[in-house]
């Protein structure tokens, strides 16, 4: 019997959710941050979606959000021409970094000492968080707005995607372009997987995989609809993608076969990411919600509790039919309700 995917819906935002990111696994679990056009990025428990807090301070739409591996720091990129660094434990604003235009992307180094930003002014900036008063290092070259900028290769190189229809690999020290990819249209999203140095890029209906160090193509997969975001499972067994048709698609990474598709959102899917343990993936949508989806449907994990196997065992070799079982359950519920009524209404 096929199990039905039941996503967990995370409400709270009032505008489209445009970016999300997970922390690494910490002694307290892992965490999820979301960026939204309502200007109020939110922090949640990663495996349940439970709300922890909201970072208040931006005066415009928040386009990008990230956590460091330890989930002690958060960073956000916004339309108010600033990037902000936050204490993710207390929720306090630590630093405001003024820019000349809308900021779209933020990314910490592995040791959380530097922050990488990119946005509509076409400039990549590197801020030394230990010297907040110092001017940032600037890298120029893109001719249109930068959508995403990510550290790679142990923070010695930078990957950037822009509306000039290019993805570029930069050397951090020389600030020179090492390699460049050109496309027929703007890239809609980019994900970097350090383990194996894999770069996931989406554009149009295409999900493309590249070696992040050489930018040599590994493979491409065509989806049924225009895709806004894709994410590769940590074990690289499969990947998920979402876009214009409100659906989440799951593909086999090896064979490129579409395995499943689920519809839960009521608007286009703007972002999707796997959790660090690979047990679930999160999606953010135009409908203002995040949803958490199980990687292995039916597995007991987080708030998902699988009871079907136990019920099957109960029925196997038993004269009790399924109808009789549910009839018994309904009677039991009825008795409980009657008892509660007598207690509450003597």
C-alpha positions in Angstrom: 0.0 0.0 0.0 1.5 3.4 -1.1 1.9 5.9 1.6 0.6 9.4 1.2 2.9 12.4 1.5 1.6 14.7 4.2 3.7 17.9 4.4 3.9 20.0 7.6 2.7 23.5 6.9 4.6 26.3 8.6 2.5 29.5 8.7 3.4 33.0 10.0 4.6 34.9 7.0 2.2 37.3 5.2 4.0 37.5 1.9 5.8 35.2 -0.5 8.7 33.1 0.9 11.6 33.6 -1.4 14.6 31.9 0.3 15.4 29.4 3.0 18.4 27.7 4.5 19.2 25.0 7.1 22.0 25.1 9.7 24.3 22.2 10.2 23.4 19.6 12.8 24.1 21.0 16.3 23.7 19.4 19.8 20.2 20.9 19.8 19.2 19.6 16.4 19.2 21.7 13.3 17.4 24.9 12.4 15.7 26.5 9.4 15.6 30.2 8.5 13.2 31.7 5.9 13.4 35.0 4.0 10.1 36.6 3.0 8.8 39.7 1.3 7.1 40.7 4.5 10.5 41.8 5.8 10.4 39.5 8.8 12.8 36.5 8.5 11.9 33.6 10.8 13.8 30.9 12.6 12.3 27.5 13.1 13.3 24.1 14.5 14.4 22.3 11.4 12.8 18.8 11.9 9.4 20.0 13.1 9.0 23.5 11.6 8.1 24.9 15.1 8.5 28.7 15.2 11.4 29.9 17.4 11.5 33.6 16.7 11.3 36.4 14.2 14.2 38.8 13.4 12.8 42.3 13.5 14.7 45.3 12.0 14.5 45.3 8.2 12.4 48.0 6.5 11.8 46.2 3.2 11.4 42.8 1.6 14.0 40.2 2.7 15.4 38.4 -0.3 18.0 36.1 1.2 18.7 34.4 4.6 21.3 32.0 5.9 22.6 30.5 9.1 26.1 29.5 10.1 26.8 25.8 10.6 26.4 26.1 14.4 23.1 28.0 14.2 24.6 30.7 16.4 24.6 33.4 13.7 22.1 34.4 11.1 22.4 36.8 8.1 19.8 38.4 6.0 19.7 40.4 2.7 17.0 42.9 2.1 15.4 45.5 -0.2 16.2 48.3 2.3 19.8 48.3 0.9 21.2 46.5 3.9 22.5 43.1 5.0 22.2 42.3 8.6 24.0 39.9 11.0 22.0 38.5 13.9 22.6 36.6 17.1 20.5 33.5 16.3 20.3 32.5 19.9 18.9 35.8 21.3 17.5 37.3 18.1 19.4 40.5 18.6 20.8 42.5 15.7 24.6 42.4 15.7 25.5 44.3 12.6 24.0 46.3 9.8 26.0 46.4 6.6 24.9 49.3 4.3 24.8 48.7 0.5 24.1 50.9 -2.5 21.2 48.9 -3.8 18.9 45.9 -2.9 20.8 43.0 -1.4 19.8 39.5 -2.6 22.3 37.1 -1.2 24.3 36.4 2.0 26.6 33.5 2.9 29.0 32.8 5.8 32.4 31.3 5.6 32.8 28.0 7.4 34.3 29.6 10.5 31.7 32.4 10.4 34.4 35.1 10.3 33.4 36.6 6.9 30.1 37.3 5.2 29.7 37.3 1.4 27.0 39.5 -0.1 25.6 40.2 -3.6 22.8 42.2 -5.0 21.4 44.6 -7.5 24.5 46.9 -7.6 26.3 44.0 -9.4 29.1 43.9 -6.8 30.2 41.0 -4.6 31.4 42.1 -1.2 33.4 40.3 1.5 32.9 41.6 5.0 35.4 40.7 7.8 33.0 40.3 10.8 35.9 40.6 13.2 36.5 44.1 11.8 33.1 45.5 11.2 34.4 49.1 10.8 36.7 48.1 7.9 35.6 48.6 4.3 34.6 45.3 2.6 36.6 43.7 -0.2 34.8 44.3 -3.5 34.7 42.1 -6.6 33.3 43.5 -9.8 32.6 42.0 -13.2 28.9 41.1 -13.4 26.9 43.4 -15.7 23.5 42.8 -14.1 22.1 42.1 -10.6 23.6 39.3 -8.6 21.1 36.7 -7.5 23.3 34.4 -5.5 26.9 34.4 -4.2 28.3 31.4 -2.4 31.7 30.4 -0.8 33.2 27.2 -2.2 36.4 25.1 -2.2 37.0 25.7 1.5 36.2 29.4 1.2 39.1 30.0 -1.2 36.8 30.6 -4.2 33.4 32.2 -4.8 30.5 31.1 -7.0 28.1 33.8 -8.3 25.0 33.8 -10.4 23.6 36.9 -12.0 20.9 38.3 -14.3 23.6 38.7 -17.0 22.9 35.0 -17.7 26.3 33.9 -16.3 27.6 31.8 -13.4 31.2 32.8 -12.5 33.9 31.1 -10.3 36.2 33.7 -8.7 39.5 33.4 -6.9 39.1 35.0 -3.4 42.6 36.4 -3.2 43.1 37.7 -6.7 39.4 38.5 -7.3 39.8 37.3 -10.8 37.4 35.0 -12.7 38.7 31.5 -12.9 35.9 30.0 -15.0 32.5 31.2 -16.4 29.3 29.6 -17.6 27.0 31.3 -20.0 23.3 30.5 -20.5 20.5 31.5 -22.8 18.5 32.8 -19.9 19.0 34.0 -16.3 19.7 31.4 -13.7 16.8 31.0 -11.3 18.8 29.3 -8.4 22.1 27.9 -7.4 23.1 25.4 -4.7 26.6 24.3 -3.7 27.3 20.9 -2.2 30.7 20.8 -0.6 30.8 17.1 -0.3 31.8 16.1 -3.8 32.0 19.7 -5.0 28.7 19.7 -6.9 26.9 22.8 -8.2 23.2 22.6 -8.8 21.8 25.3 -11.2 18.3 25.8 -12.5 17.2 27.8 -15.5 13.9 27.5 -17.4 12.8 23.9 -17.1 16.3 22.6 -16.7 18.1 21.4 -13.6 21.8 21.2 -14.3 24.7 19.7 -12.3 28.3 20.8 -12.6 31.6 20.1 -10.9 32.0 23.2 -8.7 35.8 23.4 -9.1 36.0 23.0 -12.9 32.5 24.0 -13.9 32.4 20.9 -16.1 28.9 19.7 -16.7 27.9 16.4 -15.0 24.3 16.1 -16.3 21.1 18.0 -17.0 17.5 17.0 -16.4 14.4 18.5 -17.9 11.4 19.1 -15.7 7.7 19.3 -16.7 7.5 22.9 -15.7 9.6 26.0 -15.2 11.8 25.4 -12.2 12.7 28.1 -9.6 14.8 26.0 -7.3 16.4 22.5 -6.8 18.3 20.7 -4.1 20.5 17.5 -4.2 20.1 15.0 -1.3 23.2 14.7 0.9 23.7 11.1 -0.2 23.2 12.2 -3.9 20.6 9.5 -4.4 18.0 11.9 -5.6 17.1 15.5 -5.9 14.0 17.7 -5.6 12.8 20.7 -7.5 9.9 23.1 -7.5 8.6 25.9 -9.7 5.7 27.5 -11.5 3.2 24.6 -11.4 3.0 24.6 -7.5 4.4 21.1 -7.4 7.5 19.5 -5.8 9.2 16.9 -8.0 11.6 14.2 -6.8 14.0 12.7 -9.3 16.5 9.8 -9.2 19.9 11.4 -9.5 21.5 8.4 -11.2 18.8 7.6 -13.8 17.2 11.1 -14.0 13.8 9.4 -13.7 11.0 11.3 -12.1 10.1 9.3 -9.0 7.3 11.4 -7.4 5.5 14.7 -7.6 3.4 16.4 -4.9 1.1 19.3 -4.9 0.6 21.1 -1.6 1.4 24.8 -2.2 -1.2 27.2 -3.6 1.3 29.3 -5.5 4.7 28.9 -7.3 7.5 27.3 -5.3 10.4 29.7 -5.0 12.9 27.7 -2.9 13.5 24.2 -1.9 16.3 22.7 0.3 17.2 19.3 1.9 17.8 19.2 5.6 21.4 18.4 6.7 20.4 14.8 7.6 18.5 14.3 4.4 15.3 13.2 6.2 13.2 16.0 4.9 13.2 18.9 2.5 11.6 22.3 2.9 9.9 24.4 0.3 8.9 28.1 0.3 6.2 29.5 -1.9 4.3 32.5 -3.3 1.5 31.4 -1.0 3.4 32.7 2.1 4.0 29.3 3.7 6.9 26.9 4.2 6.2 23.2 3.9 8.3 20.3 5.2 8.2 17.1 3.2 9.4 13.6 4.1 12.2 12.1 2.0 11.0 8.6 3.0 7.3 8.8 3.2 5.8 7.0 6.1 8.9 7.0 8.3 8.6 8.0 11.9 10.6 11.3 12.1 10.0 14.6 13.7 6.2 15.2 13.9 5.5 12.3 11.5 4.3 9.2 13.2 3.8 6.0 11.2 1.1 3.7 12.6 0.2 1.7 9.5 2.7 -1.2 10.0 1.4 -1.8 13.6 -2.2 -1.9 12.3 -1.3 -4.3 9.6 0.4 -6.6 12.1 -2.7 -6.4 14.3 -5.0 -7.5 11.5 -2.8 -10.2 10.1 -4.1 -13.7 11.2 -6.8 -12.0 13.2 -10.6 -12.6 12.7 -11.1 -8.8 13.2 -11.9 -7.0 10.0 -10.7 -3.5 9.2 -14.3 -2.3 9.4 -14.7 -3.9 12.9 -11.4 -2.3 14.0 -12.5 1.2 13.0 -15.9 0.6 14.5 -14.2 -0.2 17.8 -12.1 2.9 17.5 -15.2 5.1 16.9 -16.9 3.5 20.0 -13.9 4.2 22.1 -13.7 7.8 21.0 -17.4 8.1 21.7 -17.0 6.8 25.2 -14.1 9.2 25.8 -16.2 12.2 24.6 -19.1 11.1 26.9 -16.8 10.9 29.9 -15.2 14.3 29.2 -18.7 15.8 28.9 -19.8 14.4 32.2 -16.6 15.8 33.9 -16.9 19.3 32.3 -20.7 19.5 32.5 -21.8 17.8 35.8 
